[in-house]
Amino acid sequence: MKKKIEQEAANSIKYYAGVAAGIGAIPVPCSDAVLLSGLQIKMVKDIFEKFGIVASFVDYAAELIASRIATQVGKSVAGNLLKLIPGVGSAIGGAINASVASGVTYMFGCGTVKAAKIIVENGWQRNSRMIVSVLKQCL
């Protein structure tokens, strides 16, 4: 059962990373930050739910994730600046942002699975303070 949950989580991470790449490739400058934040928060909730971590506490943890996503915006600045150049700049900027968005989302997913395993192994599924603490360590 444990392996099945981990495989489902791995499949979810791949799915969300693919969606993130599509969002990052949107040719409109700076249009991806809000969409990616929402997508990554949804991914964290989905992974935690697979591991049986209580949703009300996941909402609190999602706020932590949202604050960490701000660093992602800085990583995509170059791609967004290139998107300002019509034509080729939009294509190159979109490709850069797609790679960054996909990579960061994949990393968040892997860190979330690691955190979920620690939370479940220690019986902290309903302890919001420990959930946030473990997430900080894993992300």
For each residue, the residues with C-beta under 8 A, 3 or more apart:
1: 4 5
2: 5 6
3: 6 7
4: 1 7 8
5: 1 2 8 9 50 51
6: 2 3 9 10 113 117
7: 3 4 10 11
8: 4 5 11 12 50
9: 5 6 12 13 47 50 51 109 113 116
10: 6 7 13 14 113
11: 7 8 14 15
12: 8 9 15 16 43 46 47 50 109
13: 9 10 16 17 43 47 105 106 109 110 113
14: 10 11 17 18 106
15: 11 12 18 19
16: 12 13 19 20 39 40 42 43 46 105 109
17: 13 14 20 21 102 103 105 106 109
18: 14 15 21 22 102
19: 15 16 22 23 39 105
20: 16 17 23 24 36 39 40 101 102 104 105
21: 17 18 24 25 98 99 101 102
22: 18 19 25 26 98
23: 19 20 26 32 35 36 39 101
24: 20 21 32 36 76 79 94 97 98 99 100 101 102
25: 21 22 94 95 97 98
26: 22 23 31 32 35 94 97
27: 83 90 91 93 94
28: 31 83
29: 80 81 83 84 93
30: 33 80
31: 26 28 34 35
32: 23 24 26 35 36 76 97 101
33: 30 36 37 69 72 73 76
34: 31 37 38
35: 23 26 31 32 38 39
36: 20 23 24 32 33 39 40 69 72 101 104 105
37: 33 34 40 41 66 69
38: 34 35 41 42
39: 16 19 20 23 35 36 42 43 105
40: 16 20 36 37 43 44 65 69 104 105 108
41: 37 38 44 45 62 65 66
42: 16 38 39 45 46
43: 12 13 16 39 40 46 47 105 108 109 112
44: 40 41 47 48 58 61 62 65 108 112
45: 41 42 48 49 55 58 59 62
46: 12 16 42 43 49 50
47: 9 12 13 43 44 50 51 109 112 113 116
48: 44 45 51 53 55 58 61 112 116
49: 45 46 52 53 55 58
50: 5 8 9 12 46 47 116
51: 5 9 47 48 116 117 119 120 125
52: 49 120 125
53: 48 49 57 58 116 119 120 125 131
54: 57 58 125 126
55: 45 48 49 58 59
56: 59 60
57: 53 54 60 61 125 126 127 128 131
58: 44 45 48 49 53 54 55 61 62 131
59: 45 55 56 62 63
60: 56 57 63 64 128 131 132
61: 44 48 57 58 64 65 128 131 132 135
62: 41 44 45 58 59 65 66
63: 59 60 66 67
64: 60 61 67 68 132 135 136
65: 40 41 44 61 62 68 69 108 135 139
66: 37 41 62 63 69
67: 63 64 70
68: 64 65 71 139
69: 33 36 37 40 65 66 72 73
70: 67 73 74
71: 68 74 75
72: 33 36 69 75 76 100 101 104
73: 33 69 70 76 77
74: 70 71 77
75: 71 72 100 104
76: 24 32 33 72 73 79 80 96 97 100 101
77: 73 74 80 81
78: 81 82 93 96
79: 24 76 82 83 92 93 94 95 96 97 100
80: 29 30 76 77 83 84 93 97
81: 29 77 78 84 93
82: 78 79 85 89 90 92 93 96
83: 27 28 29 79 80 89 90 93 94 97
84: 29 80 81 89 93
85: 82 88 89 90 93
86: 89 90
87: 90 91
88: 85 91 92
89: 82 83 84 85 86 92 93
90: 27 82 83 85 86 87 93 94
91: 27 87 88 94 95
92: 79 82 88 89 95 96
93: 27 29 78 79 80 81 82 83 84 85 89 90 96 97
94: 24 25 26 27 79 83 90 91 97 98
95: 25 79 91 92 98 99
96: 76 78 79 82 92 93 99 100
97: 24 25 26 32 76 79 80 83 93 94 100 101
98: 21 22 24 25 94 95 101 102
99: 21 24 95 96 102 103
100: 24 72 75 76 79 96 97 103 104
101: 20 21 23 24 32 36 72 76 97 98 104 105
102: 17 18 20 21 24 98 99 105 106
103: 17 99 100 106 107
104: 20 36 40 72 75 100 101 107 108
105: 13 16 17 19 20 36 39 40 43 101 102 108 109
106: 13 14 17 102 103 109 110
107: 103 104 110 111
108: 40 43 44 65 104 105 111 112 139
109: 9 12 13 16 17 43 47 105 106 112 113
110: 13 106 107 113 114
111: 107 108 114 115 135 138 139
112: 43 44 47 48 108 109 115 116 135 138 139
113: 6 9 10 13 47 109 110 116 117
114: 110 111 117 118 138
115: 111 112 118 119 131 134 135 137 138 139
116: 9 47 48 50 51 53 112 113 119 120
117: 6 51 113 114 120 121
118: 114 115 121 122 124 134 138
119: 51 53 115 116 122 124 125 130 131 134
120: 51 52 53 116 117 123 124 125
121: 117 118
122: 118 119 130
123: 120
124: 118 119 120 127 130 131 134
125: 51 52 53 54 57 119 120
126: 54 57
127: 57 124 130 131
128: 57 60 61 131 132
129: 132 133
130: 119 122 124 127 133 134
131: 53 57 58 60 61 115 119 124 127 128 134 135
132: 60 61 64 128 129 135 136
133: 129 130 136 137
134: 115 118 119 124 130 131 137 138
135: 61 64 65 111 112 115 131 132 138 139
136: 64 132 133 139
137: 115 133 134
138: 111 112 114 115 118 134 135
139: 65 68 108 111 112 115 135 136
